[in-house]
Amino acid sequence: MSPDLNAMALFVRVVEHQSFSAASRRLGVPISTVSRKVAELEKALGVRLLERSTRKLRLTELGQDYYAYCRRGLEEIETGTLMLSERQAEISGTLRLSVPPGLADRLIVPLVSAFQAEYAAVTVRILITEREVDFIQDAVDLALRVGELKDSNLVARPLIRYRHILVVAPAYLDAFGMPEHPRDLPTHRMITFGGWFDDVSLKLVRNSSVHTVKVEGVLALNDYAGVLCATEAGQGIAEIPSIICGEALRDGRLVEVMPDWRFPSTSLSAVYPGNRNLSRIVRLFKDYCVEQVNVLSPYAGI
C-alpha cells in the first residue's frame, strides 16, 4: 500500500507542533483523525516514526530521516500550489509583523505605508514588543529583530546596519557642559531606554580602548520616541539609534557627545522560521524591506 500524502502532511505538522493536539488545533482537524492517519502511515511503511509518551513526542531514528524527506516534499508541493495561485489571484491577505519598540514611527510605518501603496489589498497587523515572539503561538509571519540571531531554527535576512549614538541638546550643554570621558557620564543627567528595575550599562569604544559604565536614568522609558523627545527638550544625555536621532543631528537640534567614543554597530534583520514555506505576501514584504530600508532610513550610517 502506497503512503497517503495527506497522512505524510499530518505527520510533518505533528512534528513541527510537537504534539498531536497542537497540530489538531492549528489545522482544524479532529485529534482522532490526526492520530489515526499517522498510525496508518506507520503501518503502511512498516516502521515506527514516533515514540509517544503522555508528555511529549520523540522522533525515532528512521522517523527523523523520513521527516526530513517529507518536509522537503511538502514544501515543494506547497511551492507549486503557491505558484499557481499567485499567477491567478490578486495579492491580498493579512501580514502579521513583530517589531521592537522605538522603530515603528521612524522606520516600520513608512515601510509598511509604502508597501501598501503598491499592494492596497494587503492588511498589516503590527505587534510591538521587546520579547522574542513564538512564530506559531503568536501567529507572526515575519519579525524584525535587532542584533545577532541566536535561534538556529530561524533564518535572518540582514536589512541594515547602524549604530547607537550618545546625543544631547545644545541647551543642556549650555547648562551642564560636555562630558569628556565615559567615566563622567554618571555625574550627568541621563535619559535611558529601559532601566525599569536596574541601572543601564553603556559600552563605548575608542580605537582599541573599551569602557563600560553604569548610569542611572533620571528618566527611563522603553520607547525611543519618548527618549528622543525628552533629549531634544534638554532633559539630559541619551543613547539613541542613528536611524531615530539622525534627522535631529543633521538639523542641529541634537549634537553628538564624545564623538570619538562610539557604540559598537548593530543590525536589523527580517527573521522567519527556516522550516516554513513563506507566503507570497511575506516574501514580497521581505524583499521590499531589503530594497527600500536604506531609502527610507538615510541616517543609518551616520
C-alpha positions in Angstrom: 0.0 0.0 0.0 1.4 3.4 -1.0 1.7 6.0 1.7 -1.1 8.6 1.9 0.1 12.1 1.0 -2.4 13.6 3.4 -1.1 11.4 6.2 2.5 12.4 5.4 1.5 16.1 5.6 -0.2 15.5 9.0 2.9 13.7 10.2 5.1 16.7 9.3 2.7 19.1 11.1 2.7 16.9 14.3 6.5 17.0 14.4 6.6 20.8 13.8 4.0 21.5 16.5 5.5 18.8 18.8 2.1 17.2 19.7 -1.0 15.7 18.1 -3.2 18.1 20.0 -1.4 21.3 18.9 -1.4 20.1 15.2 -5.1 19.3 15.5 -5.9 22.8 16.8 -3.8 24.6 14.2 -5.1 22.6 11.3 -8.7 22.4 12.5 -8.7 18.6 12.2 -10.0 16.3 14.9 -7.2 14.9 17.0 -8.6 11.4 16.5 -8.1 11.8 12.7 -4.6 13.1 13.1 -3.6 10.2 15.3 -5.3 7.6 13.1 -3.7 9.0 9.9 -0.2 8.9 11.4 -0.7 5.4 12.7 -1.9 4.3 9.3 1.2 5.9 7.8 3.5 3.9 10.1 1.6 0.7 9.3 1.9 1.3 5.6 5.6 2.0 5.9 6.2 -0.9 8.4 8.2 1.3 10.7 7.6 3.3 13.9 8.1 7.0 13.2 7.3 8.5 16.6 7.8 7.4 20.2 4.8 8.5 22.1 4.5 9.3 25.8 2.0 11.1 27.9 4.1 14.3 28.0 5.9 14.5 24.6 6.7 13.0 21.3 10.1 11.9 20.0 11.1 11.0 16.5 12.7 7.6 16.1 16.0 7.5 14.1 14.1 6.4 11.0 11.4 8.9 11.7 13.9 11.7 11.8 15.2 10.8 8.3 11.7 10.3 6.9 10.5 13.6 8.4 13.3 15.5 6.5 12.2 14.0 3.2 8.5 14.5 3.9 9.1 18.2 4.8 11.1 18.9 1.7 8.5 17.2 -0.4 5.6 19.0 1.3 7.5 22.3 0.8 7.8 21.6 -3.0 4.1 20.8 -3.2 3.2 24.0 -1.4 5.6 26.0 -3.5 4.0 24.6 -6.7 0.5 25.3 -5.4 1.5 28.8 -4.3 3.0 29.4 -7.8 -0.3 28.5 -9.4 -2.4 30.7 -7.1 0.0 33.6 -7.4 -0.4 33.7 -11.1 -4.2 33.7 -10.9 -5.0 35.9 -7.9 -4.6 39.5 -6.7 -2.1 40.0 -3.9 -4.3 40.2 -0.8 -4.4 38.9 2.7 -3.0 39.8 6.1 0.7 40.3 7.0 1.5 39.9 10.7 4.7 41.6 11.9 6.6 41.7 15.2 8.9 44.7 15.6 11.0 46.1 18.5 9.9 49.3 20.4 11.1 52.6 19.0 11.3 51.7 15.3 7.7 51.9 14.4 7.2 55.6 13.7 10.6 56.3 12.0 11.1 53.1 10.0 8.4 50.4 10.2 5.3 52.6 9.5 7.0 54.3 6.5 8.0 50.9 5.1 4.5 49.4 5.6 2.8 52.5 4.2 5.0 52.4 1.0 4.4 48.7 0.7 0.6 49.1 1.0 0.7 51.9 -1.6 1.8 49.2 -4.1 -0.4 46.4 -2.6 -3.5 48.1 -1.5 -5.4 44.8 -0.8 -2.9 43.7 1.9 -3.8 44.3 5.6 -0.9 44.6 8.0 -1.0 43.8 11.8 2.0 45.0 13.8 2.9 43.7 17.3 5.4 46.0 19.0 7.2 44.0 21.7 10.7 43.6 23.2 10.3 39.8 23.7 11.2 37.2 21.1 7.9 36.0 19.7 6.9 32.4 19.1 6.0 32.4 15.5 3.4 29.7 15.8 1.8 30.6 19.2 1.8 34.4 18.4 0.7 33.8 14.7 3.6 36.0 13.5 4.7 35.8 9.8 7.8 37.9 10.0 9.8 39.5 12.8 12.2 42.4 12.7 14.9 41.9 15.3 17.9 43.9 16.4 21.3 42.2 17.0 22.6 38.7 16.3 20.3 35.8 15.7 20.5 33.1 18.5 17.8 30.6 17.4 19.3 28.2 14.9 15.8 27.2 13.7 15.3 30.7 12.3 16.5 32.4 9.2 17.7 36.1 9.4 17.9 38.4 6.3 20.0 41.4 7.3 18.4 44.7 6.3 20.5 47.5 7.6 23.5 48.2 9.9 23.5 51.2 12.2 24.9 52.4 15.5 23.6 54.0 18.6 24.8 57.5 19.3 25.2 59.4 22.6 23.4 62.7 22.0 22.4 65.8 23.9 20.6 69.1 23.2 22.7 72.3 22.9 20.6 73.8 25.8 21.8 71.0 28.1 25.4 71.7 27.2 25.0 75.4 27.9 23.7 74.5 31.4 25.9 71.5 32.4 28.8 71.3 29.9 30.1 68.4 27.8 31.4 65.2 29.4 35.0 64.4 28.3 35.2 60.7 29.1 32.7 57.9 29.7 33.5 57.9 33.4 32.0 61.4 33.6 28.5 60.2 32.5 27.2 59.1 35.9 27.6 62.7 37.1 25.3 63.9 34.3 21.5 63.7 33.9 20.9 60.6 31.8 17.8 59.6 29.9 17.8 55.8 29.4 16.0 53.3 27.3 14.6 50.6 29.6 16.2 50.5 33.0 12.9 49.7 34.7 14.5 47.8 37.6 18.2 48.3 37.2 20.8 50.8 36.0 21.8 50.8 32.4 25.3 49.7 31.2 26.8 51.7 28.3 29.7 50.1 26.4 31.8 52.6 24.5 34.8 52.0 22.2 37.6 54.4 21.2 40.2 52.7 18.9 41.3 49.7 20.9 40.0 51.0 24.3 36.7 49.8 25.7 35.0 51.4 28.6 31.7 50.2 30.2 29.9 52.5 32.6 26.7 52.1 34.6 24.3 55.0 34.6 21.1 55.7 36.4 18.4 57.4 34.3 16.7 60.5 35.7 14.1 59.4 33.2 13.8 55.9 31.8 11.5 54.8 29.0 11.2 51.7 26.8 10.2 53.9 23.8 12.8 55.7 21.8 10.3 58.3 20.5 9.9 59.4 24.2 13.7 59.3 24.8 14.2 61.5 21.7 11.5 64.0 22.8 13.0 64.4 26.3 16.5 64.7 24.9 15.6 67.4 22.4 13.9 69.2 25.3 17.2 69.4 27.1 16.4 67.0 29.9 19.6 65.0 29.6 22.0 62.9 27.6 20.7 59.8 25.9 21.8 56.8 23.8 19.6 56.7 20.7 19.9 54.7 17.4 21.1 56.7 14.5 18.0 55.8 12.4 15.9 57.6 15.0 18.1 60.6 16.0 19.8 61.2 12.7 17.5 63.9 11.5 17.8 65.8 14.8 21.6 65.6 14.5 21.5 67.0 10.9 19.1 69.8 11.9 21.3 70.8 14.9 18.5 70.0 17.5 21.0 67.5 19.0 24.8 67.1 19.0 26.9 64.0 19.5 28.5 63.6 22.9 32.2 62.5 22.9 32.2 61.6 19.1 35.5 59.8 19.4 33.8 57.3 21.8 31.4 55.1 19.9 29.0 52.3 20.5 29.5 49.0 18.5 27.4 48.8 15.4 24.4 46.6 15.3 22.0 45.3 12.7 18.3 45.0 12.0 17.2 41.7 10.3 14.0 40.2 8.9 13.6 36.9 10.8 11.3 33.9 9.9 11.2 30.2 10.6 13.6 28.1 8.5 11.1 25.2 8.2 8.2 27.4 6.9 7.4 28.0 3.2 6.9 31.7 3.1 3.6 33.0 1.6 3.8 35.4 -1.3 2.9 38.4 0.9 5.7 37.6 3.3 8.3 37.1 0.6 7.2 40.3 -1.2 7.5 42.4 2.1 10.8 40.8 3.0 12.2 41.7 -0.5 10.6 45.2 -0.3 12.4 45.8 3.0 15.7 44.8 1.6 15.2 47.2 -1.4 13.7 50.2 0.4 15.1 50.3 4.0 18.1 52.3 3.2 16.0 54.8 1.1 13.6 55.3 4.0 16.3 55.4 6.7 19.0 57.7 5.3 20.5 58.3 8.7 21.6 54.7 9.5 25.2 55.2 8.7 25.9 58.5 10.4 
